[in-house]
Amino acid sequence: MSTAAVHPHLTVVPPVPTEPPAPLEGVVVEKSKAVEKAARPSRLGAAVNHATEHRLYLPTVGRGYRNLGRHWVDRYTDDFPHMIKAAGEALRAAPVEKKGGLKQLKKDLRAEYRQHRLAHLGLTGAWTLAGGTGLAVGAVTGGLWVDLAAALGVYLVGLRHGISDESAPQAIESGQTLETSASSPADAVRSEVRGEQDLITALVKAGIITEAQRAETRILGGIRPDGPGWAATIELPKGMKAVEATSKTGELASALRKKGLQLEFKPDTSEAGHEGMVRLWVADSPTPYAGPKVYSELINAPRWHFWRDGIPLGTDARQARQVLRLIWSSIMIGGLQDYGKSYLARIVAAAAALDPTVRIIVITGKKGPDWAPLKGIAHRYIAGSDPSTIREIFDLMTSTIEDMQERGTEIERLFEQEPHKVPEGKITPELAENGMGPVLLIVEELQELLDGAAVTKMAMPDDDSENPRLVSAKGPLVDIFARFNRLTRYVLGMGVYITQRPDAGSVPTELRDVCIKRASFRTKTRNSSEMVLGEEAVKAGASPHSLLESSKGIFVLDEGAEDGYRTLRGDVIDLPDFVKICERGRQLRIDAGKLTGDAAAREERAQRAEEARLLITGCLRVMAEGGRGAAQLDELAAAAAMEPGYLADELRAAGVVRPEKVEIDGKRVRGYDRACLEAALKAL
């Protein structure tokens, strides 16, 4: 009886054969490499087999020594060439008053770089001499084992640095992947770029280059981390201009599986660049401009220097602060409604308001509270777009241009008689402080003004006939704004033009072309973007039409400079804060004696009203103390220590209408009653 069921842990095996197996005919058994491998101990065999299959890691050792060489070069340069280059670029772009400090900074960096190189070379030489001497002595005196140990050491050093490179995140090689800093599922989307060839493939898919041009396209310096994103410098095939590539920013964003807001794709205008070289920067975050409101530093600034400090606008995608220099130029601001145009213009106006040397002129096509705080500062303030207002605007612009031309005549006289005051034939900051300050013309709701001018008939300025032919005022209005930009630029005339309908009717090219700087908020079409920024800027990659519906406060700024456009998120100044800024600006002008024009007249009226209010209140107090509802002129004059005739004139000027007779102690006499004084006080 079997015991298998009783002992389930036992296994029944077949019986052992009693005879040896028959020999295999025709088979010769030799000792092969496979047999040798099988005969080795398992751990040693696995190690030898692994090393043999990987060619003793020789490629890794070679990569390790390449990394050591790259590390030595990095330590040798220590970013000094980049810092010197950055200082040189800042020196070229800096205003005159800052060039001295930047030039010294560049000189100091070069001297420090020389010292650093000498120290690094000395240290390298010392280590090389010590190591080489040790190896030479060991090789001569130690025999074979010392030579083998030295060779093994050299091998292991290269292997160590080659292996560490495979996991190092510092350099982005062709086998690595660029990934976003995943803070959300949307942020965790993996980039399509795994190396240089993938980037070139994206250029092909975007239609920037063809497959046949792949070999001609180069990624200079590799793909490298750059702040909250990555960057690459691309040399295009021969014969292709950079602007031909940058005009396809949207297509490249699609090929990279990125949003258009994440890309900066511009011609390379650096000293090392040329017409066929572009710079690409891609943000890690799909929303690089997101975040809470950033309130402008102007809100708490007691005073601002418009010329020296510029206009603090906001931040770019790298979170770097950006400043606008408007001196010697004008700016056109356009885009769809409710995306932040007035906020951007308000920042410019706030910087001007806090500088008492700046004269402000405001022309707005519709009445409302947006620009009303400037009434206490503005040399002239005109609101509306009806025919009479349009004619008033023409008178204002004509007189302003004439005043600025007289300033030009004075500059010419100074250049001839006192050339040290105008060394370049232009107004200097010193002259600006002494009466020749900037003149800022703010034109809001340009489209409303042009619509109003279109239905306003007026004679041509050069038609002096008795019966001049009447024409639409739209063309002449555009001409006079453009003329202001052209003729007053060199005597510190600046224009800020804001329109919310970026089309040919509301953004005349004659006016846009004389605005050196242009800013566009979101638009719906490429054509609308070109109407505000110009065709060349859009070809170079500027694309406000790619901004999203949620892109409030984000705009594309083209300053006409070599470095092209910038996409920025503007700072914020809310209307209550703007009111406080304008109040400080008004007091600054009063203290400096620079309150002029409409603002000065407004201040004078306010002072007269306050004096009239005090006078009438005093007369009412006399009546109250006498317990009567009326008083004779002589009685009031005695209480006020004034001549009766003078008091009567002052009360009349204050708006008091003297009644025929008043009743005092039952008699009808000449005087003033409480009713007429209170009515005048209420009207003030």
ZIVEN-V601406 format. One line per field, one symbol per residue. ss: DSSP state (2 for helix, 1 for strand, 0 for the rest). psi: psi as a letter, one per 40 degrees, with the letter a starting at -180 (. if undefined). burial: b if it has 16 or more other C-alpha atoms within 10 Angstrom, else e. Layout:
ss->???
psi->???
burial->???
This chain:
ss->000000000000000000000000000000002222222002222222222220222222222222222222222220022222222222222002222222222222222222222222222222222222222222222202222222222222222222222220000100000000000000000000000222222222200000222000011111111000111111100000022222002222222000022211111000000000111111100000000000102222000002222011111000001111000000111100000022222222222220000011111100000002222200011110002222222222222222222222222222222022200000002222200000111111022222222200111000000000011122222222222222222220111111000000000022220000111100000222222220222220000222000000011111000000111111010022222222222222222200002222222222222222222222222222220001112222222200022222222220000000011100111011122222222220
psi->hiedddgeeihhiiihieiiiiihiehhhihiddddddeiiddddddddddddefffddddddddddddddddddddfedddddddddddddeiideeddddddddddddddddddddddddddddddddddddddddddeeadddddddddddddddddddddddehedigideihhiihheiddeehhieheaddddddddddeediiddeddehihheahiigbfaiiihhhiihehiddddeefdddddddefiiddehhhiiheideiaefhihhhhidhegeeiiiihiieddehdiigdddeahhdaiadefhiihhheheiihhhiiiifeedddddddddddddeheehhhhhhheiiiededdededhdihhhieidddddddddddddddddddddddddddddddgdddgdeeihidddddfefiihhhhhifdddddddddehhiiideheidgihhiieddddddddddddddedeffhiihhhieggiddeghdddddehdihhhahididdddddddidddddeehgeeeiidefhehihhheeideaiihihiihhidddddddddddddddddefehibddddddddddddddddddddddddddddefieiiidddddddefiiddddddddddeehhhidiihhfeihihaiiddddddddde.
burial->eeeeeeeeeeeeeeeeeeeeeeeeeeeeeeeeeeeeeeeeeeeeeeeeeeeeeeeebeebbbbbbebbeeeeeeebeeebeeebeebbebbeeeeeeeeeebbebbeebbeebeebeeeeeeeeeeeeeeeeeeeeebbeeeeeebbeebeeeebeebbebbeebeeeeeebbeeeebbbeeeeeeeebbebbbbbbebbbbbbbbebbeeeebeebbbeebbbbeebbbbbbbbbbeeebbbebbbbbbbbbebbebbbbbbbbbbbbeeeeebbbbbbbbbbbbebbeeeeeebebbeeebbebbeebbbbbbbbeeeebeebbbbbbbbbbbbeebbbbbbbbbbbbbbbbbbbbbbbbbbbbeeebbbbbbbbbbbbbbbbbbebbbebbebbeebbeebeebbeebbebbeeeeebbeebbbbeeebeeebbbbbbbbbbbbbbbbbbbebbbbeeeeeeeeeeeebbbebbbebbbbbbbbbbbbbbbbbbbbbbbbeebbbbebbebbbbbbbbbbbeebbbbbbbbeebbbbbbbbbbbeeebbbbbbbbbeeeebbbbbbbbbbebebbbebbbbbbbbbbeeebbbbbbbebbeeeeebeebbebbeebbebbeeeeebbbbbbebbeeeeeebeebbebbeebbbebeeebbbeeeebbbbbbebbeebbeee
